[in-house]
Amino acid sequence: MFLRCISVNYIFQSPLSLQIIRNMAWRSHGDDNNSLITSLTTNGIIKHDDVKSAMLATDRQHYTRKDAYLDSAQPIGYRATISAPHMHAVALECLREHLNKTGGDNIAALDVGSGSGYLTACMARMIGSQGYVVGIEHIPELVEKSRKNLDKDDKNLQQSGHVTVIQGDGRQGYDPKGDKTLLYDAIHVGAAADGVPQALLDQLKINGRLILPVGKPGETQTFQQWDKDADGNVHQKYLMSVIYVPLTDKDVQLG
């Protein structure tokens, strides 16, 4: 299924604006989870109470062994990282209206390259009892590690069915029933793709949102937002410049 992109918008275009955002974000360290989230809120990265509540409830010490409250990406093994807290906050702010729809039910979200499981847990807490999140990760050892992390955080996340972590190639999305289209209200991708995977656009529900970094490894990439309108057309926004690890084949990543 080919979707036509009928609009492209740019926000945070100004280099000065980008620099201000980056400077504020990189000052958002903490000594514990509460002070980290307070810093992110004070610096204007976290803007809404539902994002703040989800991140307060999800302590990063369950998901990374060292420097859990430092506002920078941290290695988690297998050439993967847990993203910096400010980027998790940005992602949740971008997706919040799709994760916590007023009067909504059966909300479905997909976290591609779910890694440590941290953002998957945050997304599930924002959805609450209205739906579920699937985390998809192609490194089997990280799948097992993230499941253990989630249980350290709260065993009910997985036992309730609100969070499921599976092994697979997230570039193809997750479509266990072969429906091919209209599966998810919100999709987050935690690694940089060379281009936007068509399968992920196809699997967005009407009025759904996809956010992901796009660009070549080792170069400055663009964090992009893709929205699907009521007619099934997609609209693109460039949000900011970022640097992420690549979204690639398992063998390439481990090689």
PEQUISUL-V717730 format. One record per helix or strand. SS is the DSSP state (@ for helix, = for strand). FROM is the first residue (numbers start at 1). LEN is the number of residues. If there is no record, write none. Layout:
ss = <SS:SS>
from = <FROM:FROM>
len = <LEN:LEN>
//
This chain:
ss = <=:@:@:@:@:=:=:@:=:@:=:@:@:=:@:=:=:@:=:=:=:=:@>
from = <5:15:33:49:60:74:80:85:107:118:131:140:156:163:170:184:192:198:204:221:234:246:250>
len = <6:12:10:9:3:4:3:15:6:13:7:14:4:5:3:6:2:6:11:8:9:1:5>
//
